[in-house]
Amino acid sequence: MEVLSKLRFLVIEDELSLLKIIALRLKDEGYIVDTAKDGKEGKDYIDAFEYDCIILDLMIPIIDGLTLL
C-alpha cells in the first residue's frame, strides 16, 4: 500500500459537493489530491504537475472536459 499512497490525482469537477466528496475519499486512502472546478484551472494544474490519474468531468465551464482531454 506504500506505493499506492504516493500516487497523485487531479479531480476536475464543477459540482463542488461532488468534487469535495471525491477528493476527501481519495485523501482518506492516502493519495495526493489536487482539485479544479473548471477546465482552465484544470489545465493550469496539468501544465504545472505530473499526475498518475485525472478524474475529469466532461461538462465543465471555460474549457470543456472533452477539449481538455
C-alpha positions in Angstrom: 0.0 0.0 0.0 3.0 2.3 0.4 3.4 2.7 -3.4 -0.3 3.5 -3.9 -0.2 6.2 -1.3 2.3 8.1 -3.4 0.0 8.4 -6.4 -1.1 11.9 -7.3 -4.6 12.6 -8.5 -6.2 15.6 -10.2 -10.0 15.8 -9.9 -11.7 18.3 -12.2 -15.4 18.7 -11.4 -17.6 21.8 -11.4 -20.2 20.4 -8.9 -18.4 21.5 -5.7 -20.1 19.0 -3.4 -19.1 16.1 -5.6 -15.6 17.5 -6.0 -15.2 17.6 -2.2 -16.5 14.1 -1.7 -14.3 12.6 -4.3 -11.2 14.4 -3.1 -11.9 13.6 0.5 -12.3 9.8 -0.2 -9.1 9.8 -2.2 -7.2 11.7 0.5 -8.6 9.2 3.1 -7.0 6.4 1.1 -3.6 8.2 1.3 -3.4 9.7 -2.2 -2.1 13.1 -3.0 -5.1 15.1 -4.5 -5.4 18.4 -6.3 -8.8 19.8 -7.4 -10.0 22.1 -10.0 -13.5 23.5 -10.6 -13.2 24.3 -14.3 -11.2 23.4 -17.4 -8.9 26.5 -17.2 -7.9 25.7 -13.6 -7.5 22.0 -14.6 -5.2 22.9 -17.5 -3.1 25.1 -15.2 -2.6 22.1 -12.8 -1.9 19.8 -15.7 0.8 22.2 -17.1 2.4 22.5 -13.6 2.4 19.0 -12.3 2.6 15.4 -13.3 -0.4 13.2 -12.4 -0.8 9.5 -12.2 -4.6 9.8 -12.7 -7.0 12.5 -13.7 -10.7 12.3 -12.9 -12.3 14.6 -15.4 -15.9 15.7 -15.8 -16.7 16.3 -19.5 -19.3 19.1 -18.9 -17.2 21.7 -17.1 -17.1 25.5 -17.7 -14.5 27.6 -19.5 -12.7 24.7 -21.3 -15.0 21.6 -21.6 -13.7 18.3 -20.5 -13.5 16.8 -24.0 -11.4 19.7 -25.3 -9.2 19.4 -22.2 -8.8 15.7 -22.8 
